[in-house]
């Protein structure tokens, strides 16, 4: 199967982002989101696994010690087991087999270990995607992949269950940033390493007429007061490695109290309900 993402291109994009050293505001906000969710957990973690380069300072205190690891070109997580916490901040963004990656993370966790991750969600850069699609359609008669696809929050929540996590939760935070021009947005994307790393991306330089048409469409549909709106969604994933002490959903029909009693109403058998 042809991979969706180009691993080598993703590594180059990350290395360029590190050299640029720009204001990676999404990483700052994402780390704060992970910290907020960890602060709500009433336990201390002994051995944390950070999936990425270096643990942000704002997260270091949530585990007594840390191991860092990355997915290699074959999407194998080079990490030992025995962790009670695993964190990922956009490091799964260009993984082709996301269910497999999540399953590998789960296997590094001890029973009742916690995984928290952040990924870009489906509404991210929707304005940019639409503008380039319109610009290419007008100037080239077709559309090539310019913006990476991002999964929906419900799809990501389902992937947690598929990977074997218990008590899965997926929630989303949205942010709209207004830029003075398109090139400021492009600089921010490069500073985050969020450039086009699709395997099927066009290797040809972007034509001037295509770029002009795309920018005109962007300004017309999403511009106001000389500024361009760009949407970002961060989906936060929470899942626990299964353990017998965890809460389990009741089986259908096993409830010990009737809904009518809880609501303080009279229950009418289905056969006796009046027709409306």
JOCORQUI-V876066 format. One record per pair of residues at least 24 apart in sequence whose ideal C-beta (glycine too) atoms are under 8 Angstrom apart, sorted by the first residue. I is the first residue (numbers start at 0). J is the second residue. Records with the same first field share a line. If there is no record, write none. Layout:
I = J  J
This chain:
1 = 198  199
2 = 95  198
3 = 95  148  197  198  199
4 = 93  94  95  147  196  197  198
5 = 196  197  198  200
6 = 72  74  93
7 = 72
8 = 196  200
9 = 93  192  196
12 = 189  192  193  194  196
13 = 192
15 = 189  192
16 = 189  190  191  192
19 = 189  190
20 = 190
21 = 186  187  189  190
22 = 187  190
23 = 190  191
24 = 187
25 = 89  174  191  193  231  233
26 = 55  88  89  191
28 = 172  174  233
29 = 88  89  117  233
30 = 55  57  58  88
31 = 57
32 = 117  172  233  235
33 = 58  86  88  115  117  235
34 = 58  61
36 = 115  235  237
37 = 61  115
40 = 113
44 = 83  84  113
45 = 83
46 = 81  82  83  84
47 = 82  83  84  85  86
48 = 78  82  84  85  86  104  107  108
49 = 85  86
50 = 76  78  85  86  87  90  91  104  116
51 = 87  88  90
54 = 86
55 = 88
58 = 86
70 = 94  100
74 = 99  100
75 = 103
76 = 100  103  104  107
78 = 107
79 = 107
80 = 106  107  108  109
81 = 107  109
82 = 107  108  109  112
83 = 108  109  111  112  113
84 = 108  112  113  114  115
85 = 112  113  114  115
86 = 114  115  116
87 = 114  115  116  117
88 = 116  117
89 = 117  118  119  191
91 = 116  118
92 = 118  119  147  193
93 = 147  196
97 = 150  158
98 = 158  161  162
101 = 158  159  161  162  164  238
102 = 162  163
104 = 162
105 = 162  163  164  238  240
108 = 240
109 = 240
110 = 240  241  242
111 = 239  240  241  242  244  245
112 = 239  240
113 = 237  238  239  240
114 = 164  236  237  238  239  240
115 = 235  236  237
116 = 235  236
117 = 233  234  235  236
118 = 149  150  155  233  234  236
119 = 149  193  231  232  233  234
120 = 149  150  151  152  155  171  232  233  234
121 = 149  150  151  152  154  232
122 = 149  173  230  232
123 = 149  230  231  232
124 = 149  229  230  231
125 = 230
126 = 217  220  221  227  228  229  230
127 = 184  217  229
129 = 216  220
130 = 213  214  216  217  220  221
131 = 213
133 = 212  213  216
134 = 209  210  211  212  213  214  215  216
135 = 209  212  213
137 = 212
138 = 206  208  209  212
139 = 206  209
143 = 199  200  201
144 = 195  197  199  200  201
145 = 195  200
146 = 195
147 = 193  195  196  197
149 = 232
150 = 234
152 = 232  234
155 = 234  236
156 = 236
159 = 236  237  238
162 = 238
163 = 241
164 = 238  239  240  241
165 = 238  239  240  241  242  245
166 = 237  238  239  245  246
167 = 236  237  238
168 = 236  237  238
169 = 234  235  236  237
170 = 234  235
171 = 232  233  234  235
172 = 232  233  235
173 = 230  231  232
174 = 230  231  232  233
175 = 228  229  230  231
176 = 228  229  231
177 = 223  226  227  228  229
178 = 226  227  229
179 = 225  226  227
180 = 227
181 = 214  217  227
184 = 227  229
